[in-house]
Amino acid sequence: MLLTISTTHSPATDLGYLLGKHPDRFQTFELSFGRSQVFYPEATTDCCTAALLLEVDPVKLVRGQGTSLSQYVNDRPYVASSFLSVAIAKVFRSALSGQCKDQPKLATLTMPLCAKLAVLPCRGGVDFLERLFEPLGYTVTATPHVLDEHFPEWGDSAYFSVELEAITTVQALLSHLYVLIPVLDEDKHYWVGEDEVEKLLRHGEGWLNDHPEKAQITQRYLKRQKSLSQSALAQLGGEETAELAAAELAIEKPISLNQVRHETIVATLKKYQAKRSIDLGCGEGKLVALLAKDNFFEQIGGMDVSYRSIEYARARLDRIFLSAAQQQRIQLFQGSLTYRDRRLADYDAATLVEVIEHLDESRLAALARVVFEFARPKLVLITTPNSEYNIKFENLPTGKFRHHDHRFEWTRLEFQTWAADICQRFNYTVSFTDIGSVDPDVGAPTQMAIFEESNK
């Protein structure tokens, strides 16, 4: 298992002081499960790279624990896991604690850093990997590995080569790796007890409290032990209690609607032969990336009010290795849904996936004109939460919305009434479909309106 950390900070060899390891020395550290070695493939004033090579001895892992074949044949010697976290804590102990003996002022210095992990298990896929590191300021590049290159039909594995780039401190980078590597692997090779709560709080100080995936990180790091997770969340949450954090996770995880929404959208676009489609309020480009992988779509657009989201969307597209011809189909740009924009014209279809509920209701009239009067695609697909379904979420307090940024959540009748008014004003017809499992009394969690331009 190989981890490298590089910087172009000037002088780049300051990295040696920060890690407490001299660039001219090759150092070996014995561990209970193998050994680790630190060396520098490159060490100049312009660029410096430190490498941590971890050699896990599978025999040492199982000595005295039986002779099950699975104990000897596994991925542990080859992938980043809690073994690497332990090695980081031992080999880079002073750097992880924010200390720099020879040049103390360097410890708080932010610099361009790039960490590369040769093989990292991502239980939850690239999406979860990005949700962990992007809120911390990292640009994430992940290259998937196939299960077997001789049998490509088997598809990709859960393993990726990962590159993380950010301007940050060495201590922050090491702390993020120490905590999040076993979270992604969703396993630990040692017993998890109350002392692990203290480790999590110590190494998560300054970033975990405000992380949007705090509940997931905590539960995975503590191997889903409820009492430990609640204890940690209670200490992390400030005014937010552990119960509320657990409730948020319970609301979102069992239903996992996002993928279902996107798959429904793609299928509907194909059904109506909408080969030129634009995603309005595209966010970080998940739907755009899905469309980009499908050669059915000849022209793909994405617009969002957030420039940062557009940058994330561009980075996401870069990671899926599109051909030059595929890239030419795509246009991403910043813009507002409440102002007329000529760039929205000439598309067969427009999609607004979980967008309208983030706008004040008073601004929906402006959105309607932008989409249905000025852009006027032949097909418009709009999804929004069905508020009637909220009673099915046992941990969602009565009267509360599913997301803190929602300005409203409509019943099926309210959505249908709004859609009917759209049709009357702009000469469209509309039909409705459910997304997600349907309850006979309250319907589905997500409702979708399919607007078609009327020929009358």
TITOR-873177 format. One line per 2 residues: number of its first residue (from 1); their letters; for each residue y, z, x of N, C-alpha, C. Coordinates in pm, whole numbers, m for minus. Each point is the difference from the previous one (the first is absolute). Example, Ala and Ser with C-alpha at 12.3 -4.5 7.8 and 13.67 -1.06 7.14 Angstrom:
! residues 2
1	AS	m569/780/1319/119/0/m89/120/0/90 | 105/m72/m35/119/6/82/109/73/m77
//
This chain:
! residues 456
1	ML	m118/0/85/118/0/m85/124/0/89 | 90/m94/m26/118/m16/84/128/13/m82
3	LT	91/84/49/134/13/m54/99/m30/111 | 94/m88/m24/106/m24/98/135/29/m63
5	IS	92/52/81/137/28/m42/92/m68/99 | 87/m86/m50/90/m76/87/145/23/m40
7	TT	89/m20/98/144/7/m27/74/m98/89 | 113/m49/m51/91/m82/79/131/75/26
9	HS	m3/130/m28/115/86/32/31/m12/148 | 126/12/37/39/m11/141/47/135/54
11	PA	m64/51/106/m116/m56/69/m128/32/m79 | m87/m99/m13/m120/16/m82/m96/104/56
13	TD	9/24/131/m90/98/62/30/144/m43 | 106/21/m77/23/132/m60/m118/41/m88
15	LG	m76/m98/m46/m117/30/m81/m98/90/75 | m10/m18/132/m87/85/80/42/145/m3
17	YL	131/26/7/48/138/m9/m30/59/m138 | 23/m81/m104/m19/49/m136/m146/35/m29
19	LG	m92/m81/50/m141/26/m22/m59/99/99 | 77/30/105/m49/94/101/m112/m57/85
21	KH	m4/m132/13/m105/m66/78/66/m105/90 | m24/13/130/65/m87/97/m58/m142/m8
23	PD	85/m102/m3/m49/m139/m10/m89/m44/115 | 13/65/116/m79/m43/116/m136/68/8
25	RF	m29/88/m93/m127/73/5/m93/m41/m114 | m128/0/29/m105/m23/m99/m64/137/m26
27	QT	14/52/m123/m43/136/m28/m112/3/m103 | m96/90/21/m114/16/m89/m4/141/m56
29	FE	m29/13/m129/m6/129/m67/m133/13/m72 | m74/103/29/m128/24/m64/20/66/m136
31	LS	m75/m51/m100/5/53/m135/m140/38/m44 | m11/82/m104/m132/46/m44/m87/m114/m51
33	FG	65/m110/m41/m74/m113/m56/5/m124/88 | 53/11/121/10/m113/91/110/21/101
35	RS	75/m103/29/112/15/94/109/m101/m35 | 121/30/45/114/m90/m19/64/m29/135
37	QV	56/m117/10/65/m42/124/139/m54/m32 | 97/30/86/137/m47/m17/37/m84/120
39	FY	53/m118/m26/46/m88/107/112/m88/m54 | 67/m69/91/114/m83/m38/m25/m144/41
41	PE	m32/m89/m95/m19/m142/33/128/m65/51 | 115/54/m43/129/m54/42/98/115/13
43	AT	77/1/109/98/107/20/115/m52/84 | 96/m65/m68/121/m48/66/120/60/m73
45	TD	118/m21/55/120/53/m64/29/m71/m131 | m56/m122/m18/26/m77/m122/m103/26/m110
47	CC	m123/27/39/m105/23/m99/m106/92/59 | m41/97/m79/m100/95/47/m103/21/m112
49	TA	m127/m3/37/m108/18/m98/m96/106/51 | m22/102/m83/m100/103/30/m121/m24/m88
51	AL	m118/10/59/m123/m23/m74/m85/126/m1 | m51/35/m118/m94/111/m15/m134/m60/m42
53	LL	m97/6/89/m133/m53/m26/m93/116/m31 | m58/m3/m117/m88/109/m44/m144/m50/m2
55	EV	m86/69/72/m142/m33/3/m78/113/m67 | m50/m29/m120/m75/99/m76/m149/m15/32
57	DP	m63/110/37/m143/1/32/m77/37/m126 | m70/m97/m63/m69/31/m126/m110/103/16
59	VK	m59/12/119/m105/99/22/59/140/m4 | 116/17/60/65/132/m2/34/42/m143
61	LV	30/m97/m85/40/32/m137/m113/65/m79 | m122/m38/28/m111/45/m84/m95/95/71
63	RG	29/34/124/m90/87/75/m18/133/m75 | m124/31/m31/m31/124/m70/19/m7/m150
65	QG	24/m123/m55/24/m13/m143/m104/m85/m72 | m113/m29/63/m102/m80/m65/m8/m138/60
67	TS	m84/m84/m59/m25/m132/59/14/m113/m100 | 87/13/m100/23/m108/m97/57/m121/72
69	LS	m54/m117/m32/46/m123/66/150/m22/m21 | 50/33/m119/143/m22/m29/90/84/88
71	QY	m56/109/56/80/82/90/22/m70/134 | m89/m91/35/12/m71/126/61/m139/m16
73	VN	m22/m62/m115/51/m136/m24/112/8/m102 | 124/m5/48/117/9/m88/120/m60/71
75	DR	115/1/m68/119/m64/58/86/95/81 | m37/127/10/88/101/61/43/m31/143
77	PY	m86/m58/85/46/m27/137/102/m113/10 | 19/m76/m107/74/m125/12/130/m5/m80
79	VA	23/95/m89/116/m9/m89/89/123/12 | 126/m16/m37/94/112/0/m39/96/m113
81	SS	m7/128/32/m43/100/m97/55/135/44 | m52/107/m60/44/134/39/m31/30/146
83	FL	m97/m71/59/m26/16/143/123/m40/81 | 67/m107/m42/120/m43/71/113/100/m19
85	SV	11/59/m120/102/101/m23/m20/120/94 | m125/41/15/m30/111/92/38/m38/143
87	AI	m32/m124/40/34/m45/135/151/m2/21 | 76/m47/m100/146/0/9/52/142/19
89	AK	m55/93/m77/47/139/7/m28/62/136 | m111/m38/63/m34/58/130/72/m72/114
91	VF	m3/m131/m1/53/m77/113/153/m4/0 | 61/m12/m118/145/m8/m12/57/125/m69
93	RS	m53/115/37/37/124/m69/149/28/4 | 62/m11/117/143/31/12/84/m101/m78
95	AL	m37/m127/6/75/m102/m73/m12/20/m150 | m119/38/m47/m22/23/m142/80/119/m50
97	SG	25/96/86/79/118/m38/150/m20/23 | 39/m118/48/142/m30/19/59/54/127
99	QC	m82/17/103/45/53/128/m8/m106/109 | 95/5/93/m2/m88/117/46/84/118
101	KD	m96/45/79/26/98/106/99/m51/103 | m20/m121/48/82/m51/111/138/m47/m43
103	QP	10/m57/m122/129/m46/m51/12/41/m147 | 35/124/m29/0/54/m137/83/m82/m98
105	KL	109/m62/45/87/m74/m92/m70/m122/m59 | m101/m51/68/m70/m118/m49/m80/29/m128
107	AT	m35/126/m19/m90/35/m111/58/m38/m136 | 131/1/m15/64/m30/m128/57/m142/m5
109	LT	m29/m79/102/56/m135/9/m82/m98/m84 | 68/m75/m86/m69/m106/m74/1/m127/84
111	MP	m109/m74/m8/m14/m122/79/m93/m96/m72 | 6/m128/33/m94/m95/m61/m142/29/50
113	LC	m91/24/m93/m138/32/34/m94/m91/m78 | m109/m37/64/m102/m81/m65/m136/61/30
115	AK	m69/44/m103/m135/55/15/m100/m101/m52 | m106/m23/78/m105/m93/m41/m134/73/m3
117	LA	m70/m13/m111/m133/59/m17/m100/m113/m9 | m95/m1/92/m93/m113/8/m80/m17/m128
119	VL	m55/109/m52/m75/m5/m126/30/125/m80 | 56/m19/m119/38/112/m85/m63/m16/m138
121	PC	m80/96/m45/m52/m7/m137/114/24/m99 | 8/m83/m102/102/16/m103/m70/10/m135
123	RG	m42/121/m36/m65/20/m130/111/m1/m106 | 13/m111/m67/111/m21/m92/72/m130/31
125	GV	m38/m64/112/53/m131/32/137/2/64 | 49/m121/25/130/m15/65/112/60/m84
127	DF	m13/m10/m132/103/55/m89/21/148/25 | m110/76/14/12/143/25/55/25/141
129	LE	m44/m79/96/53/12/136/152/m16/0 | 49/m100/m71/144/m24/m7/71/113/m73
131	RL	m61/51/m107/63/109/m75/9/127/83 | m84/13/101/8/117/87/108/m16/106
133	FE	7/m116/66/86/m13/117/137/m62/m29 | 10/m89/m97/130/m64/m23/110/97/m43
135	PL	m28/102/m84/106/96/m33/50/79/121 | m77/0/109/40/69/121/78/m91/95
137	GY	26/m123/m44/82/m91/79/m75/m99/85 | m131/m8/m17/m80/m89/84/m11/m139/m60
139	TV	m4/m99/87/m45/m133/m36/m149/m5/30 | m79/m32/m102/m146/7/11/m58/m141/7
141	TA	m82/m25/102/m74/m125/10/m148/34/7 | m77/m53/m93/m143/32/m7/m82/m128/0
143	TP	m93/m10/93/m89/m115/8/m140/42/m44 | m52/m56/m108/m130/44/m51/m115/m51/86
145	HV	m111/73/m6/m123/m41/67/m106/m31/m105 | m67/m113/15/m106/m36/m94/m121/90/24
147	LD	m82/15/m103/m121/81/16/m93/m61/104 | m16/m131/m5/m86/m68/97/51/m143/14
149	EH	40/m38/121/58/m133/20/m101/m112/m27 | m129/34/4/m102/m101/m28/m24/m16/m150
151	FP	52/95/m79/m15/m8/m146/138/24/m64 | 91/m97/14/136/19/m51/7/25/m149
153	EW	m105/m43/m74/0/22/m144/m9/147/m36 | m37/84/96/m5/143/m27/140/60/m12
155	GD	101/m73/49/137/46/m14/45/94/111 | 116/58/m22/60/90/99/m59/140/m11
157	SA	7/71/110/m45/139/4/118/92/m32 | m21/130/14/108/98/m19/71/29/131
159	YF	m26/m82/104/55/26/133/108/m102/33 | 106/48/67/113/m84/37/46/32/141
161	SV	51/m101/68/79/24/121/144/16/m47 | 63/110/40/129/37/m60/106/15/108
163	EL	118/m50/m31/116/15/87/112/65/m80 | 59/107/56/106/75/m67/124/m1/89
165	EA	111/m50/m54/123/m7/77/111/77/m70 | 76/78/78/112/76/m58/90/48/113
167	IT	121/32/m39/91/70/93/m6/147/m38 | m64/78/83/m25/140/m32/m24/79/127
169	TV	m30/127/m13/m33/80/118/m150/m6/26 | m38/27/123/m143/3/35/m70/110/m79
171	QA	65/116/m16/m63/108/m77/m28/m43/m143 | 97/m67/m63/m20/m44/m139/m116/m99/m9
173	LL	m5/m95/93/m109/m98/m1/m136/69/13 | m12/92/94/m127/69/20/m36/87/m121
175	SH	99/63/m60/m25/83/m118/m51/m85/m116 | 62/m116/m19/m43/m90/m107/m143/m47/22
177	LY	m31/m37/124/m136/m45/31/m100/114/m17 | 35/118/47/m90/115/m5/m41/30/m144
179	VL	95/m5/m92/m28/33/m139/m61/m117/m76 | 55/m120/18/m33/m111/m90/m126/m76/39
181	IP	m43/7/125/m124/m69/37/m119/57/m77 | m24/132/m1/m111/51/m81/22/m16/m151
183	VL	126/m9/m43/28/m25/m141/m50/m140/m38 | 26/m99/85/m48/m135/m26/m151/m9/8
185	DE	m59/72/95/m145/0/15/m67/79/m112 | 75/92/m60/m45/89/m107/m125/77/42
187	DK	5/53/122/m113/79/50/48/82/118 | m72/107/29/22/78/121/m135/43/54
189	HY	m7/7/132/m129/30/62/m23/150/16 | 93/81/m47/m13/145/16/30/69/m133
191	WV	m36/127/m6/20/80/m120/149/15/m29 | 36/m19/m126/139/13/m43/17/131/m73
193	GE	78/89/59/28/130/m60/148/25/m12 | 39/125/m18/140/34/m23/89/m34/119
195	DE	m59/0/121/82/m33/117/48/m145/m3 | m72/m86/m75/44/m139/m11/127/m14/m83
197	VE	23/91/m92/125/0/m76/117/23/95 | m17/97/90/106/29/97/27/m119/92
199	KL	m107/m70/42/16/m119/84/77/m109/m75 | m36/m20/m126/66/m102/m79/149/31/m15
201	LR	32/124/m31/140/38/m18/77/m11/131 | m65/35/109/68/m4/131/27/m144/43
203	HG	m99/m84/m9/18/m138/45/68/m88/m104 | 7/47/m125/70/m74/m103/144/45/m18
205	EG	43/96/80/136/53/m13/104/m110/22 | 95/m9/m94/109/m96/13/m25/m135/m63
207	WL	m125/m28/m43/m25/m131/m62/m95/5/m119 | m95/91/1/m100/0/m106/56/50/m133
209	ND	94/92/5/54/59/m123/59/m104/m93 | 63/m106/57/66/m102/m81/m79/m129/m8
211	HP	m121/m1/53/m79/m124/0/m50/m31/m141 | 16/m125/m47/m43/m33/m137/m150/14/m22
213	EK	m81/m1/107/m145/17/m13/m43/140/45 | 90/96/m15/m28/137/46/m129/56/m58
215	AQ	m20/m19/m130/m119/57/m64/m127/m63/54 | 1/m134/14/m118/m69/52/m28/42/144
217	IT	105/6/82/m17/39/140/m61/139/9 | 55/92/m78/m47/138/4/m146/11/m43
219	QR	m34/m65/m109/m137/10/m50/m101/m63/96 | 34/m116/54/m93/m64/93/m11/77/131
221	YL	112/49/51/m2/73/127/m85/125/m11 | 2/64/m115/m75/123/m23/m133/m25/m70
223	KR	m48/m125/8/m131/m39/m52/m18/38/m147 | 110/m14/m75/1/18/m145/m49/138/m43
225	QK	23/100/83/m29/137/m40/117/51/m83 | m25/21/m127/107/26/m97/86/120/38
227	SL	m62/110/39/78/120/29/91/m21/122 | m52/m70/103/80/m26/119/113/m98/m31
229	SQ	m31/m102/m79/102/m99/m35/113/63/m80 | m35/83/m96/103/64/m82/85/95/83
231	SA	m64/69/95/75/90/89/100/m78/84 | m45/m112/56/88/m81/84/112/m62/m81
233	LA	m33/m54/m118/102/m64/m84/104/100/m49 | m45/122/m28/94/103/m43/102/31/109
235	QL	m46/m3/126/90/27/112/85/m121/36 | m50/m118/m26/75/m122/30/101/m34/m107
237	GG	m31/42/m126/73/m55/m114/139/50/m23 | 38/115/56/130/55/m33/5/34/m147
239	EE	89/m64/m75/11/24/m143/m116/m63/m78 | m62/m101/60/m113/m65/m67/m125/82/25
241	TA	m66/41/m105/m119/83/15/m120/m84/37 | m103/66/48/m125/m70/34/m60/m64/m125
243	EL	14/67/m115/m56/m55/m123/65/m132/m37 | 133/m12/17/68/m124/m34/m39/m112/95
245	AA	m16/32/128/m43/m101/97/m139/m50/m33 | m89/92/m34/m136/m40/m36/1/m81/m129
247	AE	91/34/m92/8/m74/m126/43/m143/23 | 94/m20/91/46/m136/29/m116/m85/52
249	LA	m80/58/89/m116/m71/53/m100/m28/m110 | m22/97/m87/m98/m15/m107/42/m108/m99
251	IE	130/m17/m22/49/m101/m92/m29/m139/53 | 26/m22/129/m3/m134/55/m138/m44/46
253	KP	m75/88/65/m120/m44/67/m111/m47/m93 | m35/77/m108/m115/m41/m78/17/m137/m66
255	IS	123/m38/m30/18/m121/m78/26/m124/86 | 66/15/118/21/m107/96/37/m131/m68
257	LN	114/m2/m67/37/m115/m82/62/m116/78 | 55/27/117/79/m103/67/m80/m127/27
259	QV	m119/17/52/m83/m117/29/m38/m73/m129 | m28/76/m106/m36/m62/m128/118/m81/m53
261	RH	119/55/10/120/m72/m45/12/m134/73 | m8/7/133/18/m121/79/m107/m104/m30
263	ET	m123/44/m13/m108/m94/m32/22/m64/m136 | 49/78/m96/29/m53/m134/113/m102/6
265	IV	103/31/78/114/m90/15/m47/m133/59 | m77/5/108/m47/m123/66/m84/m83/m97
267	AT	m91/66/m70/m86/m72/m95/82/m66/m110 | 103/69/m47/83/m55/m108/83/m118/49
269	LK	54/10/120/75/m112/57/m88/m124/11 | m123/21/43/m92/m114/11/m36/m57/m137
271	KY	m19/89/m96/m34/m44/m135/106/m94/m55 | 127/30/28/110/m81/m51/46/m106/100
273	QA	m79/m21/106/27/m104/100/140/13/61 | 41/125/24/132/26/59/m13/0/152
275	KR	15/m117/60/m21/m14/144/122/38/82 | 114/13/m65/122/44/69/47/129/m66
277	SI	m15/111/71/25/130/m62/87/86/91 | 86/78/m62/86/92/74/m20/141/m54
279	DL	m13/96/90/m15/140/m37/136/68/10 | 54/40/m113/133/63/m5/m17/151/7
281	GC	68/61/99/m25/140/30/m130/11/79 | m14/m83/103/m127/m15/71/m36/119/87
283	GE	95/91/23/m30/117/83/m44/m40/139 | m110/57/46/m49/m25/135/m94/m120/7
285	GK	m4/m81/m105/m66/m129/7/m149/m3/m20 | m57/98/m69/m145/1/m18/m46/m116/m87
287	LV	70/m25/m112/m38/m112/m84/28/m133/70 | 113/m9/69/33/m123/73/m109/m32/102
289	AL	m47/101/72/m106/m21/99/m130/m47/m66 | m27/56/m118/m120/m40/m73/9/m147/m43
291	LA	116/m41/m47/20/m140/m38/m6/m91/122 | 54/49/113/4/m82/122/m139/m33/52
293	KD	m96/86/m27/m137/m24/47/m72/m103/m85 | 57/m35/m115/m65/m89/m95/69/m137/4
295	NF	m71/m102/42/59/m133/13/29/m67/m134 | m38/65/m110/37/m52/m132/152/m6/m14
297	FE	69/97/59/144/13/m20/75/m85/103 | 85/m89/m52/71/m96/85/135/51/46
299	QI	61/88/m77/130/56/36/3/146/m44 | 36/88/93/m4/145/m26/134/60/40
301	GG	58/78/m90/126/66/30/m12/150/m19 | 86/71/67/7/145/m16/143/47/15
303	MD	49/77/m97/137/52/7/0/150/m28 | 78/74/75/15/144/m24/140/42/38
305	VS	50/103/m66/134/49/28/6/73/134 | m115/46/50/m5/75/124/m28/m92/118
307	YR	94/m6/94/m22/m82/120/m115/54/82 | m14/133/5/m110/60/75/m136/m42/m57
309	SI	m8/m6/m133/m125/m44/m62/m31/m144/36 | 102/m84/4/m21/m140/39/m52/m8/142
311	EY	53/84/89/m49/0/138/m147/43/5 | m36/101/m79/m140/41/m8/m87/m114/m51
313	AR	51/m72/m100/m77/m111/m56/m22/m109/105 | 102/m29/78/m15/m100/107/m104/47/103
315	AR	6/127/34/m97/53/97/m142/m7/m56 | m14/26/m130/m132/m8/m63/m55/m142/8
317	LD	86/m99/m26/m43/m139/8/m37/m40/142 | 72/54/97/m32/m30/140/m140/46/36
319	RI	m44/108/m65/m129/60/38/m120/m72/m61 | 23/m91/m94/m115/m65/m61/m27/m138/60
321	FL	74/m32/108/m30/m117/82/m7/m129/m84 | 111/m31/m67/8/m123/m78/24/m120/92
323	SA	m51/m114/m40/28/m122/74/145/m40/m21 | 47/m93/81/139/m46/m13/24/m60/m139
325	AQ	m98/m73/m49/13/m62/m133/7/107/m109 | m80/104/13/2/109/m98/133/75/4
327	QQ	54/19/117/126/73/15/116/m76/m62 | m4/m133/7/109/m80/m53/13/10/m152
329	RI	m106/46/m67/4/15/m146/82/120/m44 | 29/94/91/50/133/m36/148/15/32
331	QL	73/58/m94/140/34/22/25/143/m47 | 46/85/89/35/139/m33/149/18/17
333	FQ	64/69/m94/143/22/14/43/122/m80 | 115/54/40/58/117/m66/87/m46/m116
335	GS	m6/73/m109/83/m34/m114/m15/101/m111 | 88/m9/m99/0/93/m112/m44/m71/m127
337	LT	m77/68/m82/m48/m56/m126/105/2/m109 | 114/57/27/104/8/m103/116/m96/27
339	YR	m17/m90/99/102/m99/30/m63/m139/8 | 67/m98/m54/m52/m136/3/m21/m45/144
341	DR	m113/m66/25/m34/m42/136/m71/m135/m8 | 63/m102/56/m56/m135/m8/m133/m12/73
343	RL	m29/91/90/m126/m7/75/m121/30/m89 | 23/51/m120/m109/33/m90/m45/m121/m82
345	AD	73/m108/8/m34/m118/m78/m117/m76/63 | m53/m92/m77/m104/m94/47/m135/66/26
347	YD	m29/111/m64/m133/59/6/m68/m16/m137 | m130/m20/2/m76/m8/m125/m8/136/m69
349	AA	m7/106/84/m22/134/m56/76/104/79 | 34/109/m69/60/118/63/m80/122/m42
351	TL	m23/89/94/m72/124/m29/89/120/28 | m7/98/m87/70/128/18/m104/109/m21
353	VE	m57/48/109/m111/94/m6/51/142/20 | m2/79/m109/48/139/6/143/6/55
355	VI	87/m81/m56/138/m10/48/101/51/m103 | m14/m43/m126/108/24/m96/25/148/m22
357	EH	m104/84/10/16/143/m25/82/71/107 | 28/m70/112/83/58/106/149/m29/m21
359	LD	32/m76/m103/140/m31/m31/46/83/m120 | 128/33/m1/56/63/m119/m12/m98/m116
361	ES	m31/52/m118/m18/m89/m117/125/m82/m29 | 116/53/34/124/m73/m24/11/m126/86
363	RL	m81/m10/107/7/m116/88/m107/m105/m32 | m85/30/m97/m107/m94/m33/54/m129/m62
365	AA	115/10/m68/58/m120/m61/41/m99/110 | 55/50/109/38/m86/112/m124/m61/65
367	LA	m104/81/16/m127/m51/56/m56/m111/m87 | 4/20/m131/m55/m100/m91/71/m134/15
369	RV	130/3/13/76/m125/16/m34/m69/133 | m9/81/107/m32/m56/132/m136/m71/m3
371	VF	m99/65/m61/m136/m53/2/m20/m109/m105 | 36/29/m127/m38/m87/m111/105/m107/m33
373	EF	125/22/37/104/m100/m30/32/m86/120 | 23/62/117/44/m75/117/m117/m56/82
375	AR	m95/86/41/m115/m49/76/m93/m81/m89 | m29/52/m115/m78/m64/m107/m129/m67/48
377	PK	m94/76/57/m131/m58/33/m81/m22/m128 | m102/m82/8/m84/m28/m117/m83/122/m38
379	LV	m30/85/99/m85/117/m24/63/122/67 | 4/113/m72/48/127/54/m103/108/m33
381	LI	m45/70/103/m96/109/m18/68/131/35 | 2/94/m93/64/130/20/m100/110/m31
383	TT	m21/90/98/m84/117/m25/87/126/6 | m41/100/m78/73/127/m3/m96/109/m50
385	PN	22/125/34/m90/106/m48/2/12/m152 | m113/36/m57/m11/33/m141/11/152/m12
387	SE	113/48/m49/25/144/m2/m98/75/m90 | m57/m69/m99/m97/66/m88/m122/49/79
389	YN	m32/m70/108/m118/32/79/21/125/87 | 124/44/12/30/112/90/m76/128/m38
391	IK	m35/16/m127/m73/120/m40/m139/5/61 | m49/m116/50/m132/m4/63/3/58/142
393	FE	119/13/56/14/60/132/13/151/m18 | m107/70/22/m3/143/m28/102/79/81
395	NL	32/m50/120/90/75/88/144/m48/m5 | 30/m92/m93/138/m45/m14/68/83/m109
397	PT	103/77/37/66/85/m100/56/m81/m117 | m5/57/m118/50/m66/m120/148/m35/16
399	GK	33/m124/m34/139/m43/9/40/m54/136 | m88/8/99/31/m48/134/m48/m145/17
401	FR	75/m76/83/m41/m136/31/m100/0/115 | m70/m112/15/m101/m11/105/61/m5/139
403	HH	123/m48/10/66/m13/130/141/55/m14 | 47/66/106/131/67/m8/115/m98/m16
405	DH	m20/m130/37/108/m97/m8/m2/m79/m132 | m95/28/m88/m2/m69/m129/117/47/m87
407	RF	72/m95/m58/112/35/m88/m47/10/m145 | m111/m62/m29/m60/7/m135/m146/m40/12
409	EW	m79/34/m99/m136/m51/m15/m21/m25/m149 | m37/m123/m36/m2/m41/m139/m139/12/m63
411	TR	m1/24/m130/m122/m12/m78/m31/m149/m16 | m117/m30/m56/m33/m140/m23/97/m64/m100
413	LE	36/74/m104/92/m54/m100/138/m26/60 | 48/91/83/131/m17/62/1/m124/90
415	FQ	m107/m18/77/m9/m116/88/m6/m129/m82 | m78/2/m105/m15/m119/m84/131/m34/m73
417	TW	74/103/m40/128/m23/m67/100/m64/96 | 4/51/123/89/m57/102/m39/m145/30
419	AA	m131/m25/14/m47/m134/30/31/m98/m113 | m14/45/m124/30/m86/m115/148/m40/m1
421	DI	85/93/36/143/m31/6/28/m104/109 | m70/13/114/13/m98/108/m35/m139/m52
423	CQ	m110/m10/m73/m46/m129/m52/100/m62/m96 | 56/83/m83/96/m49/m99/127/m50/67
425	RF	44/70/102/127/m35/67/m14/m120/91 | m116/m15/66/m11/m101/105/m107/m106/m27
427	NY	m54/m1/m120/m95/m104/m41/m128/3/85 | m66/115/m1/m131/17/63/m98/51/m105
429	TV	m127/m13/27/m103/68/m80/m66/103/91 | m62/103/m60/m57/107/81/m136/43/m55
431	SF	m88/35/89/m127/64/m34/m17/118/93 | m92/89/m34/m15/124/76/m145/20/41
433	TD	m18/63/115/m136/32/46/1/137/65 | m116/67/m3/m14/133/61/m49/m14/143
435	IG	43/91/85/m48/6/138/m53/141/24 | m125/9/41/m64/130/19/m90/31/m118
437	SV	m70/111/12/m93/39/m107/77/32/m128 | m53/m45/m113/69/12/m128/m55/117/m81
439	DP	89/87/m42/m35/109/m90/26/m48/m143 | m92/25/m94/19/m52/m137/123/55/m69
441	DV	48/115/40/115/61/m67/133/m32/68 | 3/5/133/128/m12/71/11/m126/85
443	GA	m103/m84/m1/8/m125/73/m33/13/147 | 55/m90/82/m27/m5/144/117/62/77
445	PT	m22/37/126/109/61/79/115/m95/29 | m32/m131/12/104/m100/27/m3/m106/m108
447	QM	118/m43/m43/11/m107/m99/70/m119/64 | m47/m121/m34/58/m120/57/42/m96/m111
449	AI	122/m51/13/51/m102/m90/m5/m135/70 | m51/m101/m71/m9/m136/51/97/m86/m81
451	FE	114/m35/64/101/m81/m67/m20/m146/37 | m3/m86/m100/m9/m144/21/123/m68/m59
453	ES	57/m92/75/116/m74/m50/m42/m82/m120 | 77/11/m107/m33/m69/m124/51/m145/6
455	NK	m80/m91/m57/40/m141/m6/84/m31/m122 | 14/96/m89/75/m24/m124/149/m6/26
//
